[in-house]
Amino acid sequence: MDAFSYLSVLLSIIIGLAITQVLQGYRSLLLSRHRVKLFFPPLAWSGYIILIAVQMWWSSFGLANRPEWSFFAFTIILLQTILFYMMAALVLPDMPPEDTIDLRAHYFRECGPFYGVFVATVVVSITKNVTLDGGMSPIEWAFHGFFVGVGTLAAVVRRPYLHHAVTGAIGLMFLTYIAVLFAHL
């Protein structure tokens, strides 16, 4: 077994747990649908998280050809994956047995930590790219800068219209990011 095959097992488990976290949230929302007050941003973000998980798994294939691994390089990738899992853990609420589930209240209660983790994930992604690849292209810097800037804004400002706009803009930008940088292995 080559080094990447060995190291990727742990990363795959964490990504799988993130997907499981979101899917269990969907299951709970469906089973409790008569008690749920819907709100666009956490529902959209839960879908983005599944998309990001697939993109992380897809892009990790590029790491398979690395001839040498250091503990630091692996730790950076592991940290990015752990932070991503934390986004999945925060995006949808735990479902109380009989109470109303207000996705808007949950979102605004957790948006500071959620976007803080999102920004940290992007910063660790930059660190990973610089550590493993020696830097990033200007287009990668632009995408990462956009995500850090908009994520920071959303962590601080609590206006619903802004969060709807930020959620939509991040979704469109992430789809563009995938199309431009990760369409092919």
QUIURQUI-V156123 format. One record per backbone hydrogen bond with DSSP energy under -1.0 kcal/mol. NH is the residue of the N-H (numbers start at 0). CO is the residue of the C=O. E is the energy in kcal/mol with one decimal. If there is no record, write none. Layout:
# QUIURQUI-V156123
NH;CO;E  NH;CO;E
This chain:
# QUIURQUI-V156123
5;1;-1.7  6;2;-2.8  7;3;-3.1  10;6;-1.1  11;7;-2.7  12;8;-2.1  13;9;-2.0  14;10;-2.5  15;11;-2.6  16;12;-2.4  17;13;-2.0  18;14;-2.2  19;15;-2.5  20;16;-2.6  21;17;-1.9  22;18;-2.7  23;19;-2.8  24;20;-1.6  25;21;-2.4  26;22;-2.4  27;23;-2.5  28;24;-2.5  29;25;-2.7  30;26;-2.7  31;27;-1.8  32;29;-1.2  34;31;-3.1  36;100;-3.5  42;38;-1.2  43;39;-2.9  44;40;-2.9  45;41;-2.0  46;42;-1.5  47;43;-2.3  48;44;-2.7  49;45;-1.4  50;46;-2.1  51;47;-3.5  52;48;-2.4  53;49;-2.0  54;50;-2.5  55;51;-3.0  56;52;-2.3  57;53;-2.9  58;54;-3.1  59;55;-1.5  60;57;-1.3  61;58;-1.4  62;59;-1.7  63;60;-1.6  65;62;-1.7  73;69;-2.2  74;70;-2.6  75;71;-2.3  76;72;-1.7  77;73;-2.8  78;74;-2.9  79;75;-2.2  80;76;-2.0  81;77;-2.5  82;78;-2.7  83;79;-2.1  84;80;-2.2  85;81;-2.0  86;82;-1.6  87;83;-1.8  88;84;-2.2  89;85;-1.5  90;86;-1.6  100;34;-3.0  102;36;-2.4  105;101;-2.4  106;102;-2.6  107;103;-2.4  108;104;-1.8  109;105;-2.2  110;106;-1.4  113;109;-3.1  114;110;-2.7  115;111;-2.1  116;112;-2.6  117;113;-2.3  118;114;-2.8  119;115;-2.3  120;116;-2.6  121;117;-2.0  122;118;-2.6  123;119;-2.5  124;120;-2.0  125;121;-2.2  126;122;-2.3  127;123;-2.7  128;124;-2.5  129;125;-2.6  130;126;-2.7  131;127;-3.2  132;128;-2.2  133;129;-1.1  134;128;-1.3  140;136;-2.4  141;137;-2.2  142;138;-2.3  143;139;-2.7  144;140;-2.8  145;141;-2.4  146;142;-2.5  147;143;-2.5  148;144;-2.7  149;145;-2.9  150;146;-2.2  151;147;-2.3  152;148;-2.1  153;149;-2.4  154;150;-1.7  155;151;-1.2  156;152;-2.8  162;158;-1.9  163;159;-2.2  164;160;-2.2  165;161;-3.2  166;162;-2.3  167;163;-2.2  168;164;-2.8  169;165;-2.9  170;166;-2.0  171;167;-2.5  172;168;-2.7  173;169;-2.7  174;170;-2.2  175;171;-2.1  176;172;-2.6  177;173;-2.4  178;174;-2.4  179;175;-2.8  180;176;-2.5  181;177;-2.4
